[in-house]
Amino acid sequence: MKIGIVTRNQNSWSSIQLREALTKKGIQHICFGFPQLIARVGYKPIANHGDFDLSKDLDGLVIRPIGRGSLEEIVFRMDMLYRLQRLGLYIINPPKAIEHCVDKYDILAILEENGIPVPKTAVTENVNEALKAFHELGEDVVVKPLFGSRGIGSTRVTDVNIASTIFRTLTFHHCVIYLQEFVHHGFSDIRAFVVGDRVIAAMRRVANNWKTNYSQGANPQPVTLDKNLEEIAIKSAQLIQCKIAGIDILESQKGPLVVEVNSQPGWRGLQSVTKIEIADEIVNFIVSELKK
């Protein structure tokens, strides 16, 4: 068995954990980034990295992560993954799940349509409509990039003049205006880590401000989810067939609200507060899937 790992940096913490888990199981692996691949149409190999024909020499492909890029680069990467999947290569997470998760509007719409509670959110290309939504959402909103992670670029806005300036700047650069009600959550949230059909571990991320991302300094604390939160997390991942997912949940006065489904979650913070070997769980799941 041989597994490919698509990663920007094979020596990043999560990639090292994954490689070590594969080695413990006696599974060969190879790491590479999307820029190192070439895809062909009309002649073969279909896609390769050096001497490795991805469609023939690999049993599975782990995406860690899709990475930054121009619109053309991202579209090409996804097209290549879809083709490899059509040719029978096992890809985790599946390209469709990655597409849904990377688009904040798309994933929240799917969750809401299937009964998952989400924050009130408005998305528009029109400054005037955005200002109307600013008032509708209580004049206390978080403006976020439609595509983005780790809280980078997210800004809390409570002043209409500042809101107007931000909205006009975004449209000048041809960005979509994505604004979400600010949910009072005590400077903490929950990250549930879903593998397959279960939550294998969870943590509460506690910060000293409203951004609760571990990468921005939030402190991870162990937490045991109740049945309701577990079911919400698992359903959120399964709705888009996301096999490995980080589900971010805010605990509001109105109840739990899912704000994000991450299809390429890191787990360094979570690993520090759980005895579960997360990388081993991921590898065991991949092996079980390949044996089906």
C-alpha positions as CSV (number, residue, x, y, z in Angstrom):
1,M,0.0,0.0,0.0
2,K,1.3,3.5,-0.9
3,I,-0.3,6.8,0.2
4,G,0.4,10.2,-1.3
5,I,0.3,13.3,0.9
6,V,-0.3,16.6,-0.9
7,T,1.2,19.2,1.4
8,R,2.9,22.6,1.1
9,N,5.4,21.5,3.7
10,Q,6.1,17.9,4.5
11,N,7.8,19.0,7.7
12,S,4.8,20.9,9.1
13,W,3.6,19.5,12.4
14,S,0.5,17.8,11.1
15,S,2.2,16.3,8.1
16,I,5.0,14.9,10.3
17,Q,2.4,13.3,12.6
18,L,0.6,11.7,9.6
19,R,3.9,10.4,8.1
20,E,4.9,8.9,11.4
21,A,1.5,7.2,11.8
22,L,1.8,5.8,8.3
23,T,5.3,4.5,9.0
24,K,4.2,2.8,12.2
25,K,1.6,0.9,10.1
26,G,4.3,-0.1,7.6
27,I,2.6,2.0,4.9
28,Q,4.8,3.6,2.3
29,H,4.1,7.3,1.6
30,I,5.3,10.1,-0.6
31,C,4.9,13.8,-0.1
32,F,4.5,16.5,-2.8
33,G,2.8,19.8,-3.5
34,F,0.4,20.6,-6.3
35,P,3.0,22.7,-8.1
36,Q,5.2,19.5,-8.5
37,L,2.5,17.7,-10.5
38,I,1.7,17.5,-14.2
39,A,-1.6,16.4,-15.6
40,R,-2.1,15.2,-19.2
41,V,-5.1,14.7,-21.5
42,G,-4.9,12.5,-24.6
43,Y,-1.7,10.7,-23.5
44,K,-0.3,9.2,-20.3
45,P,0.5,9.3,-17.5
46,I,-2.7,11.0,-16.5
47,A,-1.0,12.8,-13.6
48,N,2.4,12.2,-12.1
49,H,5.1,13.4,-9.7
50,G,8.4,12.4,-11.0
51,D,8.3,8.7,-11.6
52,F,5.0,8.3,-9.7
53,D,1.9,7.9,-11.7
54,L,-0.8,9.0,-9.3
55,S,-3.6,7.0,-10.9
56,K,-1.6,3.7,-10.9
57,D,1.1,3.9,-8.2
58,L,-0.9,5.2,-5.3
59,D,-3.7,3.6,-3.3
60,G,-4.9,6.8,-1.7
61,L,-4.2,10.5,-1.7
62,V,-4.5,12.7,1.4
63,I,-5.0,16.5,0.8
64,R,-3.1,18.5,3.5
65,P,-4.2,21.2,2.5
66,I,-5.4,22.5,-0.9
67,G,-3.2,25.6,-0.4
68,R,-3.3,29.2,-1.5
69,G,-3.4,30.1,-5.2
70,S,-4.9,32.1,-8.0
71,L,-8.4,31.3,-9.2
72,E,-6.8,29.4,-12.1
73,E,-4.5,27.4,-9.8
74,I,-7.3,26.4,-7.5
75,V,-9.6,25.5,-10.3
76,F,-6.9,23.4,-11.9
77,R,-6.1,21.6,-8.7
78,M,-9.7,20.7,-8.1
79,D,-10.2,19.6,-11.7
80,M,-7.2,17.3,-11.4
81,L,-8.5,15.8,-8.1
82,Y,-11.9,15.2,-9.7
83,R,-10.4,13.4,-12.6
84,L,-8.2,11.2,-10.3
85,Q,-11.3,10.4,-8.3
86,R,-13.3,9.5,-11.4
87,L,-10.4,7.1,-12.4
88,G,-10.8,5.3,-9.0
89,L,-8.1,6.9,-6.8
90,Y,-9.3,7.2,-3.2
91,I,-9.0,10.9,-2.1
92,I,-9.5,12.2,1.4
93,N,-11.1,14.5,1.7
94,P,-13.1,14.1,-1.5
95,P,-12.9,17.2,-3.8
96,K,-16.6,17.9,-3.5
97,A,-16.2,18.2,0.3
98,I,-13.2,20.5,-0.1
99,E,-15.2,22.7,-2.5
100,H,-18.1,23.0,-0.1
101,C,-16.0,23.7,3.0
102,V,-13.7,26.3,1.4
103,D,-16.8,28.5,0.5
104,K,-18.3,30.0,3.7
105,Y,-21.6,30.9,2.1
106,D,-22.0,27.5,0.4
107,I,-21.4,25.4,3.5
108,L,-23.6,27.5,5.8
109,A,-26.4,27.4,3.2
110,I,-26.2,23.6,3.1
111,L,-26.1,23.3,6.8
112,E,-29.2,25.5,7.3
113,E,-31.1,23.6,4.6
114,N,-30.6,20.5,6.6
115,G,-31.5,21.7,10.0
116,I,-28.1,22.6,11.4
117,P,-28.2,25.9,13.4
118,V,-26.0,28.6,11.9
119,P,-25.4,32.3,12.6
120,K,-27.4,34.9,10.7
121,T,-25.3,35.8,7.6
122,A,-25.7,38.1,4.6
123,V,-23.6,38.0,1.4
124,T,-23.8,40.5,-1.4
125,E,-21.8,42.4,-4.0
126,N,-23.8,45.6,-3.4
127,V,-22.6,48.2,-0.8
128,N,-26.1,49.5,-0.2
129,E,-27.5,46.0,0.4
130,A,-24.6,45.3,2.7
131,L,-25.4,48.4,4.8
132,K,-29.0,47.3,5.0
133,A,-27.8,43.9,6.3
134,F,-25.5,45.6,8.8
135,H,-28.6,47.2,10.4
136,E,-30.6,44.0,10.1
137,L,-27.9,42.1,12.0
138,G,-27.9,44.5,14.9
139,E,-25.0,46.8,13.9
140,D,-22.5,44.4,15.4
141,V,-21.1,42.1,12.7
142,V,-18.1,40.2,11.7
143,V,-16.9,40.8,8.1
144,K,-15.1,37.8,6.7
145,P,-13.4,36.8,3.5
146,L,-15.6,34.3,1.6
147,F,-12.5,32.1,1.2
148,G,-10.2,32.1,4.2
149,S,-9.2,30.4,7.3
150,R,-7.6,30.8,10.8
151,G,-9.5,34.0,11.3
152,I,-7.2,35.9,9.0
153,G,-9.0,38.9,7.5
154,S,-12.0,38.7,9.8
155,T,-13.0,42.0,11.3
156,R,-15.6,42.9,13.9
157,V,-17.5,46.1,12.9
158,T,-19.9,48.1,15.1
159,D,-19.8,51.6,13.4
160,V,-21.8,52.3,10.2
161,N,-19.2,54.7,8.8
162,I,-16.4,52.1,9.2
163,A,-18.8,49.5,7.7
164,S,-19.4,51.7,4.7
165,T,-15.7,52.2,4.2
166,I,-14.9,48.5,4.5
167,F,-17.7,47.5,2.1
168,R,-16.7,50.0,-0.5
169,T,-13.1,48.9,-0.3
170,L,-14.1,45.3,-0.7
171,T,-16.2,46.0,-3.8
172,F,-13.5,48.2,-5.3
173,H,-11.2,45.1,-5.2
174,H,-14.1,42.9,-6.6
175,C,-14.5,41.0,-3.3
176,V,-17.8,39.7,-2.1
177,I,-19.1,41.3,1.1
178,Y,-19.7,38.6,3.7
179,L,-21.1,39.7,7.0
180,Q,-22.3,37.7,9.9
181,E,-24.0,38.6,13.2
182,F,-21.6,38.9,16.1
183,V,-22.4,36.0,18.4
184,H,-21.6,36.6,22.1
185,H,-19.7,33.4,23.0
186,G,-17.6,34.3,26.0
187,F,-14.4,34.4,24.0
188,S,-14.5,30.6,23.5
189,D,-15.8,28.0,21.0
190,I,-15.7,24.3,20.4
191,R,-13.7,22.4,17.8
192,A,-15.0,18.8,17.3
193,F,-12.8,16.5,15.2
194,V,-14.8,14.1,13.2
195,V,-13.3,11.0,11.5
196,G,-15.8,8.9,9.6
197,D,-19.0,8.7,11.6
198,R,-17.7,9.7,15.0
199,V,-16.2,12.6,17.0
200,I,-12.8,11.2,18.1
201,A,-11.9,14.2,20.2
202,A,-12.9,17.8,21.0
203,M,-11.6,20.9,22.7
204,R,-12.7,24.2,23.9
205,R,-10.6,27.1,22.5
206,V,-10.4,29.9,25.0
207,A,-9.0,33.3,23.9
208,N,-8.6,36.8,25.3
209,N,-10.7,38.3,22.5
210,W,-13.4,37.2,20.1
211,K,-11.1,35.4,17.7
212,T,-10.8,31.8,19.1
213,N,-8.4,30.3,16.5
214,Y,-5.6,28.2,18.0
215,S,-3.3,29.7,15.4
216,Q,-4.0,33.1,16.8
217,G,-3.1,32.2,20.4
218,A,-6.3,30.6,21.8
219,N,-5.7,28.2,24.7
220,P,-7.0,24.6,24.1
221,Q,-8.9,22.9,26.9
222,P,-10.3,19.4,26.9
223,V,-14.1,19.1,26.7
224,T,-16.5,16.2,26.5
225,L,-19.4,16.9,24.1
226,D,-22.9,16.1,25.0
227,K,-25.0,13.9,22.6
228,N,-26.6,16.9,20.9
229,L,-23.3,18.6,20.0
230,E,-21.8,15.3,18.8
231,E,-24.8,14.7,16.6
232,I,-24.6,18.2,15.2
233,A,-20.8,17.8,14.4
234,I,-21.2,14.4,12.8
235,K,-24.2,15.5,10.7
236,S,-22.4,18.7,9.6
237,A,-19.5,16.6,8.2
238,Q,-21.7,13.8,6.7
239,L,-23.9,16.2,4.8
240,I,-21.1,17.0,2.4
241,Q,-19.3,13.6,2.7
242,C,-16.4,15.1,4.6
243,K,-14.5,12.1,6.0
244,I,-12.2,14.1,8.2
245,A,-13.5,17.4,9.5
246,G,-13.0,20.1,12.1
247,I,-16.4,21.4,13.1
248,D,-16.4,24.8,14.8
249,I,-19.3,25.5,17.1
250,L,-20.3,28.6,19.0
251,E,-22.3,28.3,22.2
252,S,-24.7,31.2,22.1
253,Q,-27.7,32.2,24.2
254,K,-29.9,30.7,21.5
255,G,-28.0,27.4,21.6
256,P,-25.1,25.9,19.5
257,L,-24.3,27.5,16.2
258,V,-22.0,25.9,13.6
259,V,-19.8,28.5,12.0
260,E,-17.4,26.4,10.0
261,V,-16.7,23.0,8.6
262,N,-13.0,22.6,7.9
263,S,-12.1,19.9,5.4
264,Q,-8.3,20.1,6.1
265,P,-8.1,20.6,9.8
266,G,-4.9,20.8,11.8
267,W,-4.9,19.1,15.2
268,R,-1.8,20.3,17.1
269,G,-3.8,22.2,19.7
270,L,-6.3,19.4,20.0
271,Q,-3.6,16.7,20.4
272,S,-2.2,18.6,23.4
273,V,-5.4,18.1,25.4
274,T,-6.4,14.5,24.4
275,K,-4.9,11.1,24.9
276,I,-6.3,9.9,21.5
277,E,-3.5,9.7,18.9
278,I,-5.3,11.6,16.2
279,A,-2.9,10.8,13.3
280,D,-3.3,7.1,14.2
281,E,-7.0,7.4,14.1
282,I,-6.8,9.1,10.6
283,V,-4.5,6.4,9.2
284,N,-6.6,3.6,10.7
285,F,-9.7,5.1,9.0
286,I,-8.0,5.5,5.7
287,V,-6.8,1.8,5.8
288,S,-10.4,0.7,6.7
289,E,-11.8,2.7,3.8
290,L,-9.2,1.2,1.3
291,K,-10.1,-2.3,2.4
292,K,-13.8,-1.9,1.6
